[in-house]
Amino acid sequence: MTDCLFCKIIRGEIPAKKVHEDEHTFAFEDISPQAPTHVLIVPKKHIRGLKEAVQEDAELIGHLQLAAAKIGRQRGIEEGYRTVLNVGPKSGQSVFHLHLHLLGGRDLLWPPG
């Protein structure tokens, strides 16, 4: 997709503070962090959101979680972090490219919002 904000970040057309990259994912610091660690982990394949994902995307979505675990270990937040997939505008999703939020580095309350 050519006009997607996250696709442009992945392609290097828009700057971002990269945290992690592999053949399937690109992770970068959120520009409006809600915790000391707030990283967005996006698949390089454009998927509009979780509700648009198909069975063939299952492994890729799992890969996002494993990338989050790796970043969590690197950041030393293994005592507690949260991964979040917002689905649709009523959940707070504002960029329609599937992305996983990794939040940690402080106590995270429940319920979240």
C-alpha positions in Angstrom: 0.0 0.0 0.0 1.5 3.3 -1.0 -0.2 5.8 1.2 -0.1 3.9 4.5 1.9 5.7 7.2 3.5 2.5 8.6 4.3 1.2 5.1 6.1 4.6 4.5 8.0 4.1 7.8 9.0 0.6 6.8 10.3 1.8 3.4 12.3 4.6 5.1 10.2 7.4 3.6 9.2 8.7 7.0 11.8 8.7 9.9 11.2 6.6 12.9 13.4 5.4 15.8 13.9 1.8 14.8 14.2 -0.7 17.6 14.1 -4.0 15.7 13.9 -5.3 12.2 13.9 -8.8 10.7 12.5 -10.2 7.4 8.9 -10.1 8.6 8.7 -7.2 11.1 9.7 -3.6 11.8 9.6 -2.2 15.3 9.9 1.5 16.3 9.3 3.8 19.2 5.8 5.2 19.5 5.7 9.0 19.0 3.2 9.4 21.8 4.5 6.9 24.5 2.1 5.7 27.1 4.8 3.9 29.2 8.6 4.1 29.4 8.7 1.4 26.8 6.1 1.9 24.1 7.2 0.2 20.9 5.1 -0.5 17.8 5.8 -3.8 16.1 4.4 -4.0 12.6 4.4 -6.7 9.9 6.2 -5.7 6.7 3.2 -7.1 4.9 0.4 -4.6 4.9 -2.6 -6.0 6.7 -5.3 -3.4 7.5 -6.1 -4.8 10.9 -6.6 -8.0 12.9 -10.2 -8.4 11.6 -8.9 -8.3 8.0 -6.2 -11.0 8.7 -6.6 -14.4 7.2 -5.4 -17.9 8.2 -2.2 -17.5 6.2 -1.4 -14.5 8.5 -1.4 -16.5 11.7 2.3 -17.3 11.7 3.1 -13.6 11.0 0.9 -12.4 13.9 2.6 -14.9 16.2 6.0 -13.6 14.9 4.9 -10.1 16.1 4.5 -11.5 19.6 7.9 -13.2 19.6 9.5 -10.0 18.4 7.8 -8.2 21.4 9.2 -10.8 23.8 12.7 -10.3 22.3 12.4 -6.5 22.7 11.1 -7.0 26.2 14.1 -9.1 27.1 16.4 -6.4 25.6 14.7 -3.7 27.5 14.8 -5.6 30.8 11.0 -5.4 31.3 10.4 -9.1 31.7 8.8 -8.6 35.1 5.8 -7.2 33.4 4.8 -5.8 30.0 1.7 -5.8 27.9 1.1 -6.5 24.2 -2.0 -4.9 22.7 -3.6 -5.2 19.3 -6.3 -2.4 18.9 -9.0 -3.5 16.4 -11.0 -0.7 14.8 -11.5 3.0 15.5 -13.6 2.3 18.7 -10.6 0.6 20.3 -8.3 3.5 19.5 -6.8 2.2 16.3 -5.8 5.3 14.2 -3.4 3.8 11.7 -4.9 1.0 9.7 -1.9 -1.2 9.3 -1.9 -4.1 11.8 0.4 -3.2 14.7 1.2 -4.6 18.1 1.9 -2.2 21.0 4.5 -3.3 23.5 4.1 -1.4 26.8 6.2 -1.7 29.9 8.7 -0.2 32.3 6.0 0.8 34.8 3.2 -0.8 36.7 0.3 -1.4 34.3 -3.2 -1.3 35.8 -6.2 -3.4 35.0 -8.7 -2.8 33.5 -6.6 -0.8 31.0 -9.2 1.7 29.8 
